[in-house]
Amino acid sequence: MKSSYTYKKINNLEIKLDVHIPPSATAVNPAPVIVWYHGGGLLQGSCERYPNHFDVAVQERGFAFVSVDYRLAPQADFEEILSDVSDSVSYTIEELPGQTGHRIDVKRWFVSGSSAGGWLSLLVGLGVANPKHIPLACTAIYPITNTLAPFWNTLHEKAEWEDGPVAHETVKEHLNVDAPVVSSNPSNSTRSKMYAWMVQSASLNELLYGTKKDRAGNYAIINVLKEKKDATPPIYIIHGTVDTAVPFSQAVEVVDALKARNAEVQFDVAHDKDHLWDEYDKNERMDGLYAFIRRYL
């Protein structure tokens, strides 16, 4: 069963999260919680589109699944998006139990995310987004981790998964920073071409930070780890070796940095898998991810 809640309102924009609770959950036997952030480069996407294995997590594995919208760039900048992430965590932990008849157990909560959402997940897990609420464990699926890397700053003729270049005219209205702020878009919207256009134009940092591109390094996960003095929660990362949308190296550098500080990390290498494989393959169960978080229940 899915229910939608507005966790934040800015002007006339209601920012929502969707909650899926397993039928077996009761106030006496509440379900552990996975909070998930969608991908799309923080430029596009919706909490309503997620891989099938999260439905399996609810129906078969007994997890409650919270899928979160957040404001999209460039109409909102990265730090505004991060404030949405923080507020969504606070709402989930502090408000959602009462809203759901106490059928969710927020003492047993985990954070997850895919692609750019994996980046947000890591920032939650490492206490950057919301230091007050740290999950039992953090999982990141083919995450963006460092927007200073060459891939994001090199012009491409086109995104590899596109038949040809995305015309500026296609995404022009979505590039206007003064356009209305949105927190999701339909999959058939031209906004769904923003990520491909960003890759070919090497404009991610400009879209996320505007004139404050010097702040990009503050949120690179390897830099966050260098500054972090206290322990990290257990972290699980999975990434495909032939990912054309987020380089495999984005995961490798973070895993290496975590190992260097003797953090608890599991890195599952998905051989010959491209971006979004877990979404396109409806039979993908991501057993490794769920086995990892189950260790911390």
C-alpha positions in Angstrom: 0.0 0.0 0.0 1.4 3.4 -1.0 0.6 6.7 0.7 2.0 10.1 -0.2 2.9 12.8 2.3 4.1 16.4 1.9 7.2 16.7 4.0 8.0 20.3 3.0 6.3 23.2 1.4 8.1 26.1 -0.2 5.9 28.9 -1.5 3.3 26.9 -3.5 5.5 23.9 -4.1 4.6 20.8 -2.0 7.5 18.4 -1.9 6.4 14.8 -1.3 7.6 11.4 -0.3 5.8 8.1 -1.0 5.6 5.4 1.7 5.1 1.8 0.9 4.4 -0.4 3.9 4.4 -4.2 3.9 1.0 -5.8 4.7 2.6 -7.6 7.6 3.6 -4.4 9.4 1.7 -3.5 12.6 2.2 -1.2 15.5 3.3 -4.2 17.5 5.6 -5.5 14.7 6.6 -2.4 12.7 8.7 -2.7 9.6 12.3 -1.5 9.3 12.7 1.4 6.8 14.6 2.1 3.7 14.7 5.8 2.6 15.6 6.1 -1.1 16.6 9.0 -3.3 16.1 8.8 -7.0 18.6 9.6 -9.7 18.6 12.0 -12.6 21.7 14.1 -11.9 19.5 16.2 -9.5 18.1 17.7 -12.7 15.2 15.3 -13.4 13.3 12.4 -12.1 10.5 11.4 -9.6 10.0 9.4 -6.5 7.3 7.5 -8.4 9.9 5.8 -10.6 12.0 3.2 -8.9 13.5 -0.3 -9.5 11.2 -3.3 -9.0 13.5 -4.8 -6.3 12.1 -2.2 -3.9 8.6 -3.6 -4.4 10.1 -7.0 -3.6 11.7 -5.5 -0.5 8.3 -4.4 0.7 6.2 -7.5 -0.3 8.7 -10.2 0.3 11.5 -8.9 2.6 9.3 -6.9 5.0 10.8 -3.5 4.6 8.9 -0.2 4.5 10.1 1.8 1.5 10.2 5.6 1.5 10.8 7.2 -1.9 11.6 10.9 -1.7 11.2 13.8 -4.1 13.4 16.9 -3.8 13.7 20.2 -5.7 15.5 19.9 -9.0 18.4 22.0 -10.3 19.1 24.5 -11.7 16.0 26.2 -10.3 17.2 25.0 -6.9 20.9 24.8 -6.2 22.7 21.9 -4.6 22.6 23.2 -1.1 18.9 23.8 -1.4 18.4 20.3 -2.6 20.5 19.0 0.3 18.3 20.9 2.7 15.3 19.0 1.2 17.1 15.8 1.8 17.8 16.8 5.4 14.1 17.8 5.9 13.0 14.5 4.4 15.1 12.6 6.9 13.8 14.6 9.8 10.2 14.1 8.6 10.6 10.4 8.2 12.2 9.9 11.7 10.1 12.4 13.6 6.7 12.6 11.9 6.2 9.6 9.7 5.7 7.0 12.5 2.6 8.8 13.8 1.3 9.4 10.3 1.5 5.6 9.5 0.0 4.3 12.7 3.4 3.4 14.1 3.8 0.6 11.5 7.3 1.7 10.7 10.3 1.3 13.0 12.5 4.3 12.5 15.0 3.0 15.1 15.9 0.6 12.3 16.3 2.8 9.3 18.6 2.7 6.3 19.4 5.1 3.5 19.7 4.3 -0.1 19.9 6.0 -3.5 20.6 5.5 -7.1 23.0 7.5 -9.3 22.8 11.1 -8.1 20.5 9.7 -5.4 23.4 7.5 -4.3 25.4 10.6 -3.8 22.6 12.0 -1.6 22.5 8.7 0.3 26.2 8.9 1.0 25.9 12.5 2.3 23.1 11.3 4.6 25.1 8.4 5.8 28.2 10.5 6.4 26.2 13.0 8.4 26.6 15.9 6.0 22.9 16.2 5.1 21.4 15.7 8.6 23.9 15.2 11.5 21.0 14.6 13.9 19.8 11.4 12.2 22.4 8.8 11.1 21.1 5.5 9.5 22.2 2.1 10.7 23.8 1.6 7.3 24.0 3.4 4.0 23.8 1.9 0.5 24.6 3.6 -2.8 23.7 2.2 -6.3 26.0 3.4 -9.1 26.5 6.7 -7.3 27.9 10.0 -8.5 30.5 10.8 -5.9 32.7 13.6 -7.3 31.6 16.2 -9.8 35.2 17.4 -10.2 36.1 14.3 -12.0 37.0 14.6 -15.7 33.8 12.9 -17.0 31.6 15.7 -15.7 34.0 18.4 -17.0 34.7 17.1 -20.5 32.5 17.9 -23.5 30.9 14.9 -25.2 29.5 14.8 -28.7 26.5 13.1 -27.2 25.5 10.9 -24.3 26.3 7.3 -25.1 22.8 6.1 -24.6 21.3 8.7 -26.9 20.9 8.3 -30.7 22.3 11.8 -31.2 23.0 15.0 -29.4 20.2 16.6 -27.4 19.4 20.0 -28.9 19.7 23.0 -26.6 16.2 24.0 -27.7 14.8 20.7 -26.3 15.9 21.6 -22.7 16.0 25.4 -23.0 13.0 26.0 -20.7 14.4 23.8 -18.0 17.8 25.6 -18.0 16.2 28.9 -17.1 17.0 29.4 -13.4 14.1 31.7 -13.0 11.6 29.1 -14.2 9.2 27.7 -11.6 10.8 25.3 -9.2 9.7 21.7 -9.5 10.4 18.6 -7.4 9.6 16.0 -10.1 8.8 15.6 -13.8 6.8 13.1 -15.9 8.9 10.6 -17.7 7.6 12.0 -21.1 8.7 15.5 -20.3 11.5 17.2 -22.2 13.1 17.6 -18.7 14.0 13.9 -19.0 16.7 14.9 -21.5 18.4 17.2 -19.0 20.9 14.6 -17.9 22.0 13.7 -21.4 22.3 17.4 -22.3 24.4 17.9 -19.1 26.8 15.1 -20.1 27.3 16.5 -23.6 27.7 20.1 -22.4 29.9 19.2 -19.3 27.6 21.5 -17.3 26.8 19.6 -14.1 28.7 21.9 -11.7 27.3 25.0 -13.3 23.7 23.6 -13.1 24.1 22.5 -9.5 26.1 25.4 -8.1 25.6 28.4 -10.5 28.2 31.0 -9.7 29.3 29.1 -6.6 31.1 26.3 -8.5 34.0 26.5 -6.1 31.8 24.7 -3.5 31.7 21.5 -5.6 34.7 20.1 -3.9 33.0 20.4 -0.5 30.5 17.7 -1.5 32.9 15.3 -3.2 32.7 12.2 -1.1 36.5 11.7 -0.9 36.8 15.2 0.5 34.0 14.6 3.0 35.8 11.5 4.2 39.1 13.5 4.6 37.3 16.0 6.8 35.3 13.4 8.8 36.7 12.8 12.2 34.2 10.3 13.6 33.2 6.8 12.5 31.2 6.1 9.4 28.2 3.8 9.3 28.5 0.6 7.4 28.4 1.4 3.7 27.4 -0.7 0.7 28.2 0.3 -2.9 27.4 -1.5 -6.1 28.4 -0.2 -9.6 28.4 -1.6 -13.1 31.8 -1.9 -14.8 30.5 -0.6 -18.1 28.4 2.3 -16.8 28.0 4.9 -19.5 26.2 7.5 -17.3 28.3 7.5 -14.1 31.9 6.2 -14.4 32.7 3.1 -12.5 35.7 5.0 -11.1 33.3 7.2 -9.1 32.6 4.2 -6.9 36.2 2.9 -6.8 37.7 6.1 -5.5 35.2 6.2 -2.6 35.6 2.5 -1.7 39.4 3.0 -1.7 39.1 6.0 0.6 36.8 4.1 2.9 39.2 1.2 3.1 42.1 3.5 3.8 40.3 4.6 7.0 39.4 1.1 7.9 35.7 1.8 7.5 33.2 -1.0 7.1 32.4 -1.1 3.4 31.2 -3.8 1.0 31.8 -3.1 -2.7 29.9 -5.3 -5.2 31.2 -5.1 -8.7 28.4 -5.6 -11.3 30.4 -7.0 -14.2 29.3 -5.9 -17.6 26.4 -4.0 -16.2 25.4 -0.5 -17.4 23.6 2.3 -15.6 20.1 1.5 -14.4 20.4 -2.2 -15.0 18.5 -2.9 -11.8 15.6 -0.8 -13.1 15.5 -2.3 -16.6 15.8 -5.9 -15.4 12.6 -6.5 -13.5 14.0 -9.8 -12.2 17.0 -8.1 -10.6 16.6 -8.7 -6.8 19.8 -7.0 -5.6 20.3 -9.8 -3.0 23.7 -8.5 -2.0 22.3 -5.1 -1.0 19.5 -6.5 1.1 21.7 -9.2 2.7 24.1 -6.3 3.7 21.4 -4.2 5.4 19.8 -7.2 7.1 23.0 -7.7 9.0 22.3 -4.4 10.9 18.7 -4.9 11.8 
